[in-house]
Amino acid sequence: MCKSILFEGQESCKDIFSKTEDSAWIEQTGEPLCDRRPNGEERPWRAKRLGAIRLAGALAAIGLTGNAARCRGCGTVLVFNECPSDGQKRLKEANFCRERLCPMCAWRRSLRLTHDVSQVLHEAARREPRRRWVMLTLTQKNVPGEALAGEVGRVLSGWGRLSQRRELRAVAGTFRVLEITRNVADGTWHPHIHALLWVLPSYFNGSYITQARWRELWAEALGLDYLPVVDIHAVKARVGARDDLDAAALEVGKYTVKDTDLVPPEATAEQVIERVSVIRPALYGRRLVDWGGDLRRIARELRLKDPDAPDADLVRVGEEEDHGPQCPVCGTEMRERVYRWIDSLRNYLG
């Protein structure tokens, strides 16, 4: 359980951001940040903040001083609505930097994306309950860092060509996300596609595409001289999800690059710099997630924004972070509390 020590009075977020980190202010702080979901899982604020600091160092080293400064200041102040009884929190304000590779912002975008995808899927299922859902993963061989940018372009172009094939006529809508992982053994990179397909009933009755055929179609789309690995399976429920559609949203809601591949704690500063130098240009100008067909129309009707958009909301990212006045656990009135990152302690205090 998190103790609750509240600041006296109220301050604007602008005033909070302008404070200096002096000993007098530190003495007013109370407890380290303890922010848990209703199921008891702790939200990774500290780990994401430390990752942002490592990324900022790499950005500065490759000459991107402005980007580095923004990333270095990401998430230094977090304003929560907090329950004084049990410590349950709901984020109210934060100074996110919105750098594409920032671990803090990438985490928040992933939560936003998962929530938005779930909204679209449930609305789609309400409108067309007879249609089915299929998960598709498209891969190919790994590439060295110097070839990653070209390979990302080829993968995204290949998806565009694949989507236009007549054999996919029973696929009524799509959502795809680009993911890039790194092979620890040899340092190669693996860009690949995770896609959710919304298929007509005829897909399983006359228009079915076997896994072997998906491999052929993907090889043709990429111009490969070998058959790549492809996974295709029906959407299934999973632990931690309310239903199968939430499970699908969790599966495709992941963001492009994991912290563990970009800024792992065990990597040296030089290794992080090398990874950032490879990944950043490979993603420049790329659309990392995209809707297609009937799902695109529904997403537009719901007025959902690309999580990479400058004005995308990274604070209110899901139903768990609603901003009602009462604690969702005990019903007590929530009160505002501020947590600030203290570099010397490498933690949030409030």
N, C-alpha and C positions, 0 to 999 in steps of 0.2 A: 504494500500500500504506500502511496506517496503522501508525505506530509504536505500541508498547505500553509505557507507563510506568505501573506499578501502584502504588497506595497500599500502604503497609505496614500490616498489621493489617486488621481488619474492624470496621465500624461499622454500627449499626442505621440503617434509613431515617429513624426518628424523630430520632436524633441528628444525622444529616446535615442534615435539614430545619431544625434549630434553629440551625445555624451562622450566624455573622455574616459579612458580606462585608468582612473587614479585610485589610490588606496582608499580615499574617503568613500568613493562609490562602492568599491568592493566590500567594504565593511558593512554596507547596507544589504548585501545579498543574503539569501537564506539557504535553500537546499539546492543541490544539483538537480538538473532536469530529469524527471521521471515521468515519461509519457507512455502509457500502456493502452493497447486496444482493450475493448471489453472482454476479450478472451484471455487477457493477461500477457499477450505478446508485446514486448517493448518496441516502440518505434525507433528506428536507427538514426536519430538526429546527430549524435556525436560522431558516429562512424562516417556519415555522409559529409559532415563538416570537415573532418580530418582529410577525407578524400578530396574535397574542394581545395583545401590548402595545398595538397600535393600537386593537384592539377595546375593551380595558379603558379607554382614554382616552375613547372615545365613550360607553361605559356610564356612566362617572362624570359626563360632561357632561350626560346626560339624567336624572341623579339616582339612578341605580341603583348606589349606592356599594358595597353588599355584593357585588353581582354583579361589579362592577369589580375589587374587591379579590381575589376568587377568580380571576378571569381574569388579573389582573396577576401572580399567583403560579403560574400554570399551567406545569408542565414546567420549573420552575427547577432541579430535581434529577432526574437520570436515572441509574439504577443498571443497569449491563450485566453480563452474563457475557461475557467477552472472551477471544479466543484470543491468547496472548502471542507466537505466531509470526507470524500474518498479520493480526491486528487484526479478524477477523470478530467481530461482536457480536450478542448476543441480549438484548433489553430484559428486565430482571428486576423493577424497581420504578420508579415515577414518581409525581409528585404532580399528577395531572390535575385540572382544575377542574370539568369536565363541564357547563360552560355550553353551551347548545345551539348558539350561533353561534361559539364559540371555534374558530379555525382549527386549533389543535393537536388538540383533542378531535374536531372534525369529521373530520379526516384519519384519526385512529385509529378512529372509528366506521365510516368508509367501508371501511377495511381489514377490520374485524370483520364488517361486513355482507357484503362480497364473499366472505369465507371461509365465512360461514354459508349464504349463498345457494348457493354451490358444493356444500356438503355436502348440502343438501336436493335439489338437482337431480340429483346423482349417485345418491342413495338412491332418488329417484323413478324414474330411468331403470333402475336395477337391478330395481325391482319391476314396472315396466310398460314393457319395452323397445320395444313397438310404438307407443307414443304419441310424438308429435312436439312440437317446441318452436317457438314463433313470438314474435317481438318486435313490440310495438305501441307507437307513440308518438302521443299525442293532444295536439293544440295548439289554440289559439284566438288571437284578436288580443291584442296587448299592452295593458296598462292603465297609467295614471299611478299614482304612489305612493299617493295618497290612496284609490285604489280597490283596492289590492292585497289587503287583508284580505278584502274581500267576494268578490273573484275567486277567491282560494284556497278559500274556503268553497264557492263554486259549482262549482269544478273537482272537489273531493273528493266533493261530493254527486252531481255528474254521474257520476262513476265508480261510485258505489254504484248509481245507477239503471241505468247501462249494464250492469253485471254481472248484473242480474236479468232481462235480456231473454231471451226464449225462443230467439232466434236464436243465442245463445251456448251452447246445450245441449251442443254437442260440446267446449266448453272445460271440462276436468275440474279444472283448478287455475290459480291466478293468483298473481303477485307484482307489486305495483306500488309505485313510488316517486315522490314529488313532487319536481320540480326547479323552481327559480326562477332565471331568468337576467335580466340587465339589458342593455338596448339602450344602447350607448355614445353613439350619435348623438343620441337624444332623451331619454334618461334614463327611458324607460318600462320596465315590468317584465313578465316573461313566465312565469307559472306554467304548468306542463304535466306530463303524466303519461308515465312510461316503464313499460311493463308487459310481463311475460313470461307467455305463455299456454302451458299444458300441454294439448295437444289430443288428443282421441281419433282413431283412424284414420279415423272417419267424417267428420271435419272436411274432409278432402281428397276425400271421396267422398259428395257429397250435401249436406253442411252448410257448404260453403266460403263465407266472407264476403269479397266483393271489397273492394278499397280504396275504391271509390266508395260501397259500402254502409256501410263503417266510417265514412266521412265523414258520411253521413246519420244514422247511429245516434248519433254523438257530437254532432252539431248538435241532434238531438232531446233528448238527455240534458241538454244545457246550455241548451236553449231559445233557440238562436241563429237569426237570420234570414239567415244565410249559411252556406256549406259550409266548415268549417275544414280546415286541412292535417292530414292523418293519414298516418303511414308504417307499413307492415306488411311484414315480411319474415321468412323462415325464419332460424333461428339458424345462424350460420356461424362456423367457426374464425377466429382472428385471431392476429397476431404477439404473442408474450408469453404466450399461453394454452396450457395443455396440450392442451385439446380444445375442442369447440364448447360444452360446458356451462360450462367455465371462462370462455370468451369471453362467454357470456351473463351470467354472474355479474359480470364486469368491467363490462359495459354497464349493468346495473341497480344495481350496487353503489355508484354515485356518491352523494355526499351532497347535500342539498337546495340549498345555496348555496355557490358557489365563492368562494375567497379573492379571485380577480381581480374579482369583482363587489361584494364587501363591503369589503375593506380592501386595495385595490391600492396598491403603493408610491407611485404617481404621484398618488393622490387627496390632497386637503388634509384637514386635521382636520375642517373643517366639512362636507366632502362625506361623510366616513366617518360622522359623527354623523347626517347626514340619512338615509343608507342604513340605518343601524342602527335609527333611529326608525321607518322604514317596515317593515323586515323583521321585527323582533322581535314587534310585536303581530300581524302577519299569520300568524306561525307558532305563536302562543300556543295551547296546548291542542290542537294538530293532531297527528294520527297521520301521520307523514311516510312511513312504509313500512308495508305490510300484506300478509299472505298471504291467499289465498282458496281454498276448495274442498279438493281432495285434498292440495294443497301445504301448506295450513294444518295439516292433520292430521299430515302427516309432520314439519313443523317442530316441532309440539308433542311428538310422540313423541321427537324428538331433543333436546327440552328446550332449544331455542334461545331466547335472550332478545332482546327489542327492544334494539337498540344504544343507544336513548335511556334505557333503564332505569337507575336510580341504581346498581345493582350489576352492570351489564354490564362485562365484562372488556375494558378498553382496553389492556392490556399484552400478553397472549397473544392476538394477533389473527389468526394464520394459521400455516400450516405452516412458513413461512420463519422464524418467530420461536418455534420450539419451544425447549424449555428442557432439552435433553439435556446431558450433561456434557462431550461432546466437540465440537470444532469440526467443522462439516459439510464444510469444505474439506480440512483436513489431518489431522483426527482428534486434534489435541492437546487436552489437558485445558483446559477453559475456567476463567478466574479472574474474580473480581468486580472491577469498576472503576467508579468514580463520576465523573460529569461534572456540573458545576454552572454555571448561567448567571451570567455576570459582566456586569452592566449597563454598566459603563464600557468594556468591550471589545465589547459586543454580540455575544457568542459564548459557546459552552460550552467550558470547560476541564476537564481531568481528569488 
